[in-house]
Amino acid sequence: MENRERKYKEILRTYLPLTAVAPIYEFIVANNVRFRITATRSSKLGDYRSPSPRHPFHEISVNGDLPQYFFLMVLLHEMAHLNTFTNYGRGMQPHGHQWQEEYRQLLIEYFNGGHFPPETFPLFKRYTSRIPLNHAAGQELEQALKRYGIADDDEAHMTLDDLPIGSTFSLKSKPDKVFMRIEKRRTRYLCNDTQTGRQYLISGSAEVIGTQA
């Protein structure tokens, strides 16, 4: 058992701030979570699946290419879905009032626990100051956390949110396709495939390469 715990924590240390490894491991064990670290997914950063007769456990997945503090923020987002299901059952809005309060409490717990950079506290405070959460401050906080623990090659970690309207780019997960950013629609962007003319809605957090204005 000790050997299994040690190996599990060694894996978590690869993706999380070191201070967060122990509390995250405890959460996973206490809630019988099947936790998966996945390859890049352009459509999502993380995911939560609630238990069912054919799937009798909680499952959380997070993309493995995220910077450590942003990885933790995405993981807390999914943990909040688990807590919402546990405390309120099925039928809640995915990001409704109950989820927002659960997420807010987890962020407060982990910020107060010293698991995030102190320099980001003003953004964190703006984001969590009330319900509904301050969406604009949340986006700023995400962008700030993405920049911690990243190599100097910023272009390699640029996201669609960083680009101006009219920019052409390739997705890191699909480098053979070139898109043009057209307009923002909530958290996604309407983009054109420059070869086929087909339109797609792409997440603003998707990492891009080969960008140009």
C-alpha positions in Angstrom: 0.0 0.0 0.0 2.8 2.4 0.9 4.6 1.5 -2.4 1.4 2.3 -4.4 1.0 5.6 -2.6 4.6 6.6 -3.2 4.3 5.8 -7.0 1.0 7.7 -7.3 2.5 10.7 -5.6 5.5 10.6 -7.8 3.2 10.8 -10.9 1.3 13.7 -9.3 4.6 15.6 -8.7 5.2 15.7 -12.4 2.1 17.7 -13.0 1.2 19.6 -9.8 3.0 22.1 -7.5 4.8 20.0 -4.9 2.8 21.5 -2.0 -0.5 20.4 -3.6 0.5 16.7 -4.1 -0.5 15.5 -0.6 -4.0 17.2 -0.4 -4.8 16.2 -4.0 -3.8 12.6 -3.3 -6.0 12.6 -0.1 -9.0 13.9 -2.1 -8.5 11.2 -4.8 -8.4 8.4 -2.2 -11.2 9.7 0.0 -13.6 10.1 -2.9 -12.5 6.9 -4.8 -11.6 8.9 -7.9 -10.3 7.3 -11.0 -7.9 10.0 -12.1 -6.6 10.1 -15.6 -3.9 12.4 -17.1 -4.6 12.7 -20.9 -3.0 13.9 -24.0 -3.9 17.3 -25.4 -7.6 17.7 -26.2 -8.5 20.9 -28.2 -12.1 20.6 -27.1 -11.5 20.5 -23.3 -8.9 20.9 -20.6 -10.5 18.6 -18.1 -13.6 16.4 -17.5 -15.7 14.9 -14.7 -17.9 11.8 -15.0 -20.2 10.9 -12.1 -20.9 7.3 -11.0 -23.4 5.2 -12.8 -24.4 1.5 -12.6 -22.0 0.7 -15.5 -19.4 3.2 -14.2 -19.5 2.9 -10.4 -16.9 5.5 -9.5 -16.0 9.2 -9.9 -13.7 9.9 -12.9 -11.7 13.0 -13.4 -9.3 13.7 -16.3 -7.0 16.6 -17.0 -4.8 17.4 -20.0 -1.2 16.5 -19.1 0.4 19.4 -21.1 -0.8 22.2 -18.8 1.6 24.3 -16.7 1.5 23.1 -13.1 -0.5 25.9 -11.5 -3.0 26.0 -14.3 -3.2 22.2 -14.1 -4.2 22.5 -10.5 -6.8 25.1 -11.3 -8.4 22.9 -13.9 -8.3 19.9 -11.5 -10.0 22.0 -8.8 -12.7 22.9 -11.4 -13.4 19.2 -11.9 -13.2 18.4 -8.2 -15.9 21.1 -7.7 -18.1 19.1 -10.1 -17.6 16.0 -8.0 -18.4 17.9 -4.8 -21.5 19.3 -6.4 -22.7 15.8 -7.4 -21.9 14.5 -3.9 -23.7 17.3 -2.1 -26.6 18.0 -4.4 -27.1 14.9 -6.6 -27.9 14.9 -10.3 -29.9 17.6 -12.1 -27.8 20.6 -11.2 -26.7 23.1 -13.8 -23.1 22.2 -14.8 -21.8 25.6 -13.8 -24.7 26.8 -11.8 -24.8 28.5 -8.4 -24.0 25.3 -6.5 -21.0 24.4 -8.6 -19.7 28.0 -8.4 -19.8 27.9 -4.6 -18.1 24.5 -4.5 -15.4 25.8 -6.9 -15.0 29.1 -4.9 -14.5 27.2 -1.7 -11.8 24.9 -3.2 -10.0 27.9 -4.7 -10.0 29.6 -1.3 -8.8 26.5 0.4 -5.9 26.0 -2.0 -4.9 29.6 -2.2 -4.9 30.0 1.5 -2.9 26.7 1.7 -0.1 28.3 -0.3 -0.5 26.2 -3.4 -0.7 29.1 -5.9 1.8 31.9 -6.6 1.1 34.8 -4.1 1.5 37.3 -6.9 -1.8 36.1 -8.4 -3.8 36.7 -5.2 -5.3 40.0 -6.4 -6.8 38.3 -9.4 -7.9 35.3 -7.3 -9.6 37.7 -4.8 -11.5 39.5 -7.6 -12.5 36.2 -9.1 -13.9 34.7 -5.9 -15.3 37.8 -4.2 -18.9 36.9 -5.0 -21.3 34.5 -6.6 -21.7 34.5 -9.6 -17.9 34.3 -10.0 -16.3 37.2 -11.9 -15.8 35.6 -15.3 -13.4 38.2 -16.6 -11.2 38.0 -13.6 -11.2 34.2 -13.9 -9.9 34.4 -17.5 -7.1 36.8 -16.3 -6.2 34.4 -13.5 -6.0 31.5 -16.0 -3.7 33.4 -18.3 -1.5 34.4 -15.3 -1.2 30.9 -14.1 -0.4 29.6 -17.5 2.8 31.7 -17.5 4.3 30.1 -14.4 6.7 27.2 -14.9 6.8 27.7 -18.6 10.1 27.8 -20.6 11.1 31.1 -22.3 9.7 30.0 -25.6 6.4 31.7 -25.1 5.1 31.1 -28.6 5.2 27.4 -27.9 2.6 28.0 -25.2 0.5 30.7 -26.8 -3.3 30.1 -26.7 -6.0 31.3 -29.0 -7.0 33.8 -26.3 -3.7 35.6 -26.9 -4.3 36.2 -30.6 -6.0 39.3 -32.2 -9.0 39.0 -34.6 -7.8 38.0 -38.1 -4.8 36.0 -37.0 -4.0 32.7 -38.7 -2.8 29.8 -36.6 -2.4 26.1 -36.3 -3.6 24.1 -33.3 -0.8 22.4 -31.4 -2.8 19.2 -31.5 -3.4 19.6 -35.3 -0.3 21.3 -36.8 -1.2 20.4 -40.4 -4.3 22.6 -40.4 -4.4 26.4 -40.6 -7.3 28.4 -39.2 -8.2 32.1 -39.0 -9.8 33.6 -35.9 -13.0 35.5 -36.7 -14.9 36.4 -33.6 -15.4 35.4 -29.9 -18.5 33.5 -28.7 -18.4 33.2 -24.9 -15.4 31.0 -24.2 -14.9 29.8 -27.8 -13.9 31.4 -31.0 -15.5 31.1 -34.4 -12.6 30.1 -36.8 -12.3 29.3 -40.5 -10.3 26.4 -41.9 -8.3 28.4 -44.5 -8.1 25.4 -46.8 -11.7 24.2 -46.8 -13.6 27.3 -45.6 -15.4 25.3 -43.0 -16.1 27.0 -39.7 -15.3 25.7 -36.2 -15.8 26.8 -32.6 -12.5 26.4 -30.9 -11.8 26.9 -27.1 -9.8 30.1 -26.2 -7.5 27.9 -24.1 -6.4 25.8 -27.0 -2.6 26.1 -27.5 -1.6 27.4 -31.0 1.6 27.4 -33.0 2.9 29.0 -36.2 0.8 32.2 -35.5 0.9 35.3 -37.5 -1.0 38.6 -37.5 
